[in-house]
Structure formats: C-alpha cells, structure tokens
Amino acid sequence: MTALPCWSSRTAFDIAKFASANPFAYPKVSSWRLEENRDCCSWDGVECDTDTGRVVALDLSSSFLRGSMNSTSTLFNLSQLQRLNLADNNFNFSQIPSAMNHLSRLTYLNLSASYFYCQVPFEISQPSNLSFLDLSCNDLVLKSPNLSSLVRNISNLKELHLSYVDISSGVPSFLANFSSLTSLLLDGCSLHCEFPNGIFLLPNLQVLDLQTNPHLMGYLPEFQSNSSFEVLLLHNTIFSGKIPSSIETLHFLVQLDFGACRLSGLVPSSLVWLGTLTQLTDIGLYSNNLHGHIPSSLGKLTRLTDLNLAANNFEGQIPSFLQNLTQLSVLWIGDNQFTGEIPSWLETFTLLTHLNLGMNKLHGLIPSSLGRLTSLTYLDLQMNNLKGQIPCFLRNLTNIELLNLCCNELSSTLYFDMFLGLKKLDSLLLGGNKLSKSVQTSKMNAAASRLRSVGLRSCNLTKFADFFRYQDRLRSLYLNGNKIHGRIPKWIWNISTETLAYLEISDNSLTGFEQPPVFIA
C-alpha cells in the first residue's frame, strides 16, 4: 500500500508530550520512515489486508499528536479503512471533518479525549456498518443533527460512547430496538425527558452509564432473568419509583451506582437482594435517605473494592460484618448517624486507600490500628466526638494526601514535626479542635513540607507559627478564630508568593502590621 495517505498523519501534526494523557503514550509516528517502496504496512499503528495490501486499520491513539484536522487530509483517501482510532491526542479544538463519510467501510471509530470541538457532523454516521463509536470527553455538541438523527441509520451499533457530549435532549425510544448494543455511555450529556425503559431490557446490554444527568427521568422495569448487565450507573439522575425485586437476577453485575437518585424502597430491609449479587465490586447508594442499620447482606459481597453509603441516615455502631470485605480500597460511610468507637478491626483493610468516617457521632480515641493502614491516601474523621491527642502514629501514613480531623474534641500540643515525614501530604485540616499551642520545627525540616492547604481555624493558637514562613506551595491557609495577638509579621506576605490564594486570619486579637503588604500600603 502506498504510504502517502498515512505519511500525512506524520507530517500534518506536531509531536507534543502534553497532547496525550495516557501514561503509556508514545509517538508512534516517530518510527515511521518513507522508504523507496513506500509501503507503510509495517509501520507502528498501521494494519493492512494481507491479500490486497490496503490499509484497513489505523491506530494512532495516545501518540502525542497535536494540530488541527480538516477534510483535506489525505487520511480520508484510505477508502478501505475499517478501524480508526485517534483517541487521546490534541486536535486543537478543530471540528470533526465532514469527510468522515469518505471512510464508508468504517466499523470502528474512536475520537475520544482528543480536543474536538463544536457540532458533531451528520456525516460521521454515514458509514452504516459502524459497530463502535466513541466521541467521549471532547467539547462537542449534538443538536443539529441531534442524537436521534445521528444514530438512526447505524442500527448495528454494539458500543456507543458519548460521555460529556452536550446532547441536551431526550434519548430516542428506537434505541430499544438496537439488539446488538452491549455498551451505552451517556453520562454528563445534559439529557432530559424520560429515559426509554425498554433499553434496560436489551438482551446483550452489559454497560449502561447515565450518571450526572440531573434532569433525566425514568424508572426501572422488571429485569429479565437472562440479563447481561455488568455495569449500571444512575448517579445524579431523577430516576424514581421502586427498585424491582427482579434486580436480584442480575448475577453478572459488577458495578452498581444509584447514588443521589429518587428511587424509593431503599430501606435496609428491602436491600436483601444485594447479598445475591456476589460479583459486585463497586456499590454506590449515597445520598438516598437510607435509614436504620446497614443490611447484613452486604457482608456477603467479599469482592467489593468500593463501598459508598455516605450521606444517608444509617445508625448504630459500624457493623462488624463489614470486616469480611477485605478487598476494600474505598470505604465511604461519612455523613450518617453512626455511634460508638472507631472499630480496631479496620486494620484488616490493608488495601484501603480512602476512608471517610466523618460527620457521624463516633467517640473515643482515634485507634492506633489506623496507623497500620499504610496505603491510605485520604482519611476523613471530621465532625465526630473524638477525644485525646492527635496521635503520633499518623506519621506512619506515608502515602496520605488529605488528613481531615476537623471539629472533634482533640486536645493536645500541635507538633508540626509529626507531619513532615508525610511527603505526599497536600491538605492538613485540624480546625475546630482544642489545641493548646504549636511547637516549631527547624527551617530545614519545615521547608521539606509540600503542603498546599492548611486549616487551623479555632484551635486556640496564640501566635503565628514560624513553620508557615518556610512554606512555598501553600494555596490556602486558615488561621481565623484563634487567639493570635500582636502584630501580623512581615514574613506572612512572603510565604508562597506564587501560589497563595486564600489567607484567612480574621477573628483574632491582631493589632496591626509589622509591615503592611504592598497591595494595601
């Protein structure tokens, strides 16, 4: 096959490392060479038909390509092309070329996350044999043509991915006739009206993502026993009605997210069906006004890696059957009504990266067992009734990025040295505790910190800690509501001069400036 149509993909674009987000991206076209025989079939990303030598597939995804694309590109001369993947590049907010209809044999087209802009052209649907179409995560709109016009003639679709394309319409009911459909991603599309519930009954549908469409209505039908569902995501929609008991027949279900919906019947006694879905790895039932005790059926789901029950009204102690879920990496049960002490058995969750127990009614000491969760990157214990000192074992959490202990009843001296070994710590939030004083650290040690946000509101502090004068990355510093007295030190205006956006020092006993800042002098 002559190399010239492919070669234009090399010469028409710059190679820029920021153009691709995939950590495994590399410039495929950099290895291309225009030899005398001009055959491109051996080039990286190029596939040819073994009989005709014609290019049938071009995969330049995650190739650091940067530049605009238009209909004059010789790429559209590849008349035998069946698969085209240009995902994860930077096409500089150009429009998708209408010349896509020249590629009439396309069955696979992936233009996701490639900085395309404006209206999706109707011509993109004219290759009527398309079975895979992914336009996700660009800056695209789909209004004229709309979704109905675009997909009406490509009924062989197996996967349709339009995440974050601005559709701003309803979903056409005829999609319920697309019996080959296995994956439908319409999250963040500004959908409205009522979702056709016949789509839930498509025999081969495995993945349905409708989340983050806050004006999308609908209800769940009775599911069929032969359903293929593996992923069902309805977060932040206004689906209403009851969850049918037939949901327990979705034995292949791996991810389930009904968070922030209006579904009724979500009381613990009606969630027995959860225990039958033993393949589940991710559950989101947050913000649903659930009350009572966490259903014991959850303890049977030993494959769970992500459990989010936050922002409900669950009560009682944190149940011990949760310790069966040893594969958890994310446990969010904050903003409930849990009482009792933080259980020591949490230390068995050695894979845990995110733990949110904040905004409950937990009391007692912070257990030393938490210091053994060395994979934690996020720990939120805010707004409980925890007492005692800020525990020194927190220094063992060497992967921690956010630590929130705000609004408890902790009372101790604040030793900044405790946090200096936490090289990844970005946000340290300790406000609303009864700290007696802060202990300084050396300039060398303090300068090693990489903190970007510090919250020490209402902590009984009496002076500005020298620790802060050596911070050069702070974005926000909250010291309001303390007992800091005297004049504001002149060095306060020199900290993090390139990054500091929020400095809150109100409600103290300050009498003036050692040196006024330039912007109010």
Sequence and secondary structure as in RCSB ss.txt:
>XXXX:A:sequence
MTALPCWSSRTAFDIAKFASANPFAYPKVSSWRLEENRDCCSWDGVECDTDTGRVVALDLSSSFLRGSMNSTSTL
FNLSQLQRLNLADNNFNFSQIPSAMNHLSRLTYLNLSASYFYCQVPFEISQPSNLSFLDLSCNDLVLKSPNLSSL
VRNISNLKELHLSYVDISSGVPSFLANFSSLTSLLLDGCSLHCEFPNGIFLLPNLQVLDLQTNPHLMGYLPEFQS
NSSFEVLLLHNTIFSGKIPSSIETLHFLVQLDFGACRLSGLVPSSLVWLGTLTQLTDIGLYSNNLHGHIPSSLGK
LTRLTDLNLAANNFEGQIPSFLQNLTQLSVLWIGDNQFTGEIPSWLETFTLLTHLNLGMNKLHGLIPSSLGRLTS
LTYLDLQMNNLKGQIPCFLRNLTNIELLNLCCNELSSTLYFDMFLGLKKLDSLLLGGNKLSKSVQTSKMNAAASR
LRSVGLRSCNLTKFADFFRYQDRLRSLYLNGNKIHGRIPKWIWNISTETLAYLEISDNSLTGFEQPPVFIA
>XXXX:A:secstr
 BSHHHHHHHHSSEE GGG   TT   GGGG    TT B TTSTTEEE TTT  EEEEE TTS EES   TT GG
GG TT  EEE  S B TTB   GGGGG TT SEEE TTS BEEE  GGGG STT  EEE  SSEEE BTTBHHHH
HTT TT SEEE TT B  S   GGGGG TT  EEE TTS  EEE  GGGGG TT  EEE  S TEEEE      T
T   SEEE TTSEEEEE  GGGGG TT  EEE TT EEE  SGGG GGGGG TT  EEE  SS  EES  GGGGG
 TT SEEE  SSEEEEE  GGGGG TT SEEE  SSEEESB  GGGGG TT  EEE  SS  EEE  GGGGG TT
 SEEE  SSEEEE   GGGGG TT SEEE  SSEE S EETHHHHT TT  EEE  SS    EE   HHHHHT  
 SEEE TTS   S  GGGGG SS SEEE TTS  EEEE GGGGTTTTTT  EEE  SSEEEEESS  GGG 
